[in-house]
């Protein structure tokens, strides 16, 4: 968990905002069509402890996967690409 927290902390502001927006889309707070609104809201509500906010979401992995799926990205394809298959 500490590694994930450090990874999120080390992301730049735009990356952190995008990650929060992705999680919100995945949990249904915004639809994929509302991506720009989710990004704007994430930016305006951003805190210095984005990593704590995200880690505090019990279903974060599911939300991220659902968000990616809603935006048309496949987690399996990304994993295959990362593994060089």
N, C-alpha and C positions, 0 to 999 in steps of 0.2 A: 504494500500500500504506500509506503514511503517513496518508492521509486516512481509510482504514478503521480503522487503529489508533487514531487520534484520536477517531473516531466512537464506537468501542466504549469507549474510556477515558471519554468524556463521558456515557455512559449511567449511570443510577443503579443501585444495587446490585440491585434487583429485576429491572431490564431485563437486566443482565449475567447474572444467574442464569438467567433465562428463555432467553437466547440460548445459554448453555452447555447447558442441558437440551434445547433444540431440536436442537442439533448432536448430542448423545448419542443422541437418539431417531432422528435421521437416519442415524447410523452403525450403529444396531442395538444399542447398549449397553442401551437401555431400549425397551420397546414404547410405543405411544401410550397404552395402558391404564395404563402405569406413570408417567404424567406427574408426578403428585404426588411419587412416589419420586425421580424424576429431579431435580425442583426442590429437594427436601430435600437430596439428595446434592450438587447443585451449590452450594447455600447452605453446607453444612457443609465442603465442600472448597474454597471460594472463596479466591482469593489476591488480592493487590493488583494483580496483573498479568494480569487476565483477557484483556486485549487480546493480550498475548504468547502466552498459552495458545491462544486461538482462531486467531490468525494462524499459529501453528505447525502447525495441522491442514492437511495438503496438500489435502485434499478438502473443505474447509470449505463452499464454495458448494454442492457436491453434497449434503453432509450437511444443510445448512439447508433446501434444497429438498425433500429426502426427508422431513425432519422435518415440514415444513409439510404435505406431502402426507399423511403418516401421521396427522396431526391433523385432516385434512379441509379444509385450505386450499389454494387453487389459486394458484400464483405468477402464472400468466397472468391470472387474474381481478384480482389485486392490481395488476398492472402496468397493466391496462386501466383500473381505477379511478383509479390515480394519473395516468394520461394524460388522463382525462376522457372516455374513449370511452363 
